[in-house]
Amino acid sequence: MASQQQRQAAKRNVKKAQAGAKKKQTLKNLSSSTRTALGKEANAVRRGDQPTRAELEREARKLNISGRSKMGKSELKRAVSRAKD
C-alpha cells in the first residue's frame, strides 16, 4: 500500500504531466498564416509535388552530405540542391 507521501508525489507528477501536455499544443498557438502555410506544404507532399523529409534524407545520404540528421526539411532541400549543382 502506498504511503501518503507517495500518493502526494504521484498527484504532483500527474499535474505536471497534464500541464506539460497543455503547453505542447504548439499548432494551436501558431498564427493563422503559419498554420495555413504548414497545411499547404503538407498537401503538396501528399500530392507528390514535394519530397518528404525521409526522401530528402535518403537522397542526402547518397550524396554524402554531413550533418543531415540534424537538419530540418528546408535545410535538407537546400543542401541536396546545392550538392546536385
C-alpha positions as CSV (number, residue, x, y, z in Angstrom):
1,M,0.0,0.0,0.0
2,A,1.3,3.5,-0.9
3,S,2.1,5.9,1.8
4,Q,0.5,9.4,1.9
5,Q,3.8,10.9,0.8
6,Q,3.9,8.6,-2.2
7,R,0.3,9.5,-3.2
8,Q,1.1,13.2,-2.9
9,A,4.1,12.8,-5.2
10,A,2.1,10.8,-7.7
11,K,-0.6,13.6,-7.8
12,R,2.1,16.2,-8.3
13,N,3.6,14.2,-11.2
14,V,0.2,13.8,-12.8
15,K,-0.4,17.6,-12.6
16,K,3.0,18.3,-14.0
17,A,2.4,15.9,-16.9
18,Q,-1.0,17.5,-17.6
19,A,0.5,21.0,-17.6
20,G,3.2,19.9,-20.0
21,A,0.7,18.3,-22.3
22,K,-1.3,21.6,-22.4
23,K,1.9,23.6,-23.2
24,K,2.8,21.2,-26.1
25,Q,-0.2,22.1,-28.2
26,T,2.0,24.2,-30.4
27,L,-0.1,24.2,-33.6
28,K,-2.9,25.8,-31.8
29,N,-0.6,28.6,-30.7
30,L,0.7,29.5,-34.1
31,S,-0.6,32.3,-36.2
32,S,-3.2,31.5,-38.8
33,S,-0.9,32.4,-41.7
34,T,1.7,29.9,-40.4
35,R,-0.9,27.2,-39.9
36,T,-2.1,27.8,-43.5
37,A,1.5,27.6,-44.9
38,L,2.1,24.3,-43.0
39,G,-1.2,22.9,-44.4
40,K,-0.3,23.9,-47.9
41,E,3.1,22.2,-47.6
42,A,1.6,19.1,-46.2
43,N,-0.9,18.9,-49.0
44,A,1.9,19.3,-51.6
45,V,3.8,16.4,-50.0
46,R,0.6,14.2,-50.1
47,R,0.0,15.0,-53.8
48,G,3.6,14.1,-54.5
49,D,4.7,17.6,-55.6
50,Q,7.3,17.8,-52.9
51,P,9.5,15.1,-51.3
52,T,9.1,14.1,-47.7
53,R,11.8,14.6,-45.2
54,A,12.6,10.9,-45.2
55,E,13.1,11.0,-49.0
56,L,15.3,14.1,-48.7
57,E,17.4,12.4,-46.0
58,R,17.8,9.3,-48.2
59,E,19.0,11.4,-51.1
60,A,21.3,13.4,-48.8
61,R,22.8,10.1,-47.6
62,K,23.5,9.1,-51.3
63,L,25.2,12.5,-51.8
64,N,27.2,12.1,-48.6
65,I,26.0,15.3,-47.0
66,S,27.3,15.6,-43.5
67,G,25.1,16.8,-40.6
68,R,21.9,15.6,-42.4
69,S,20.4,14.0,-39.3
70,K,20.4,17.4,-37.5
71,M,18.9,19.3,-40.5
72,G,15.3,20.3,-40.9
73,K,13.3,19.7,-44.0
74,S,14.1,23.1,-45.6
75,E,17.8,22.8,-44.8
76,L,17.8,19.3,-46.4
77,K,16.2,20.7,-49.5
78,R,18.8,23.4,-49.8
79,A,21.7,21.1,-49.1
80,V,20.5,18.5,-51.6
81,S,20.0,21.1,-54.3
82,R,23.5,22.6,-53.7
83,A,25.1,19.2,-53.8
84,K,23.5,18.3,-57.1
85,D,24.8,21.5,-58.7
